Amino acid sequence: MPVAFGHRSVLVKAYVHVVAICHGAEVIARHARSYERDTMIFDPLHYLPLIEQKVGSLDQAAPLAGWVLPGEFATLRRLLESRLAKAGAREYVGVLRLHEGFSAMQVHDAVRTALRLGAISYDGVKHCLLAALDGRPLRLDLADYPHLPLPAVAITDPMAYNELLLTAVEAP
């Protein structure tokens, strides 16, 4: 990510239609070139690591202002922030960062599936995304996680309630 190269020397190569920002031989960012005055062109993905560190800037971040996301993303953000407050905003930025490695359509489908299943978290969205890519069903099989303890829930004996009734009658 380009933010990893902050405060370092970079080389800007301005071509006719593209501006490339390089560090050594590596091209770290590439943007369409604009010949308009006072125009800034942002790639929102380049700024997500910074916003993740300072989630309070999520609403004021200029790089995200022009990023049009489907309505399900707003729903996910609202639910995450209502449940987890600031941690929910951080999880939402984590969901946005999934765009770094997956297509917008794949992330959108995963968000839609997670909302439908009630899996309102970064991990839930990522699980839906990876399950869709692998073509496997969306269920958690605890056999794949042997280090987790299995739940031990005893079946309640209905006769135990009779004992409660008897003690209540015997009490003075």
N, C-alpha and C positions, 0 to 999 in steps of 0.2 A: 504494500500500500504506500502511496506517495507520502502520507504523513510520517512514515518512518524515516524519511529523509529530510525532515525539518531541521533547520539550522546547519545544513551542509551545503557545500558548493554543488550547484547543478548547472547543466548546460541547457539553454533553451534553443531549440532548432525551430525556426519559424518558416514553414513551407507555405505554398500558395493557399492551400485549403486546410492545413493541419498545423498545430503547434505541438511539438514533442518536447517533453522535459526528460533529460537524461542525467543519470549519475554514472559516470564512467562510461562503459559501453552499454549499460542497461537503460532501456526506455522505461521510465517509471510512471509516466502519464502521457496521454495523448488526447487532445481536444480538437474539436472543429475550430477553425480560425474565424474570427469575426473582424470585419473592417469598420464596424461602427464605433463611434466614440463612446467612451465611458461604459463599455459593455463588459460584463464579467460572465464567463461561461464556467459553470460548475458541473462536476460529476458527483452526485450525492454519495456514491460509494466511497469516494476518496476521503470523505469527512466523517463517516460513521465511527471509525475508531476514536476520534476526538470527542464526538458527541457521546459515545458510550462512557467515556471517562467523566464527562460533565453533562449528565442527562438533563439537568435543569435548562440547558440551552436548546433542548429539542424543539420547542415552539418558536424560538427566535433564530434558528439556524438558517441563514440565507441560502446555503447550498441545497437545503431541502425544500425551499419555497416553491420551486417549479416542478417538483417531483410529484406527478399525479399517480396516486395509488388507488386500487379498487376500494370500494366502500367497506369490504370486510376487514381491511387493515385498520380503519378507524374504529370499527366495532371491537376488534381484538385489543387495540390500545386502550380503549375506554374500560373494557373488562379487566385488563391487566392492572391498570392504574387504580381502579376501584378496589381491587382485591389486595394489591401489594404496594400501593403508593409509589414511592420513588424506585423501589426494586422492580415494580411493574414496568416503569418507563425504561429501565435498563434491560429488562427482558424483551420489551418491544424493539429496542434498538438491536438486540441480538437477532430477533426475527428479521429485521431489515438487513442485517449483515449476511443473512443467508443468500441474498442476491449476489454476494461476492463469488459464490461457488456454484450457484444454480440459476437457471433461467427465471425470468419474472413470472412466467406462466406456471412453472413448477412450484415456486414459492406461493403464488396465489392459490393454486389448487390445494396445497398443504394447509394454508391458513383457513380456507373454506372448510376443509375436512375436519380440522381441529375444532373449529367453531361448532360444527354439526355434532361432533362427538363430545363436546364439553371439555376438551383437553386444552384449557386456556393457560398455556405456558410456552416458553421457548422450547423446552424439551418436548412438549406435546406436538408442536408444529414440526420440529425437526424429525420426530419419530414418524409422523404422517408422511413427510417428504421422503425420508429414506425408505419407508415401507413401499411407497408408490414406485420409487426407482427400482427397488429389488423385486417388485411384483409379488410381495408377500402380504398376507392379511394383516389388518390392523388390530392385533391382539397381543397382549403381553404374555408370553409363555415363561413361567418361572423356572422351567427346566433349563432355560438358557442362562439363568442366574443362580448357580448352585451356592454362591456365597451368601445369598439372602435367606434368612430363616423363614420357614414355612409357617403360616398362621396356624395356631392350635386353638380352635374354638370349640368348647365343649357344648354338647346339646343339653339344653335345660330340661330337667325332669319336671313335668307339671305337678307331680306330687309334692315338690318342695314348696309350692304355694300353699298347700294345705297346712303345712307346718306353721307358716306365717299366720294363717287364720286361727289355728289352735292357740298360738301364743298370744294373739290379740284378745281372744275370749278369756283366757286364764289370767290376764293382767288385771289388777285391782282397779 
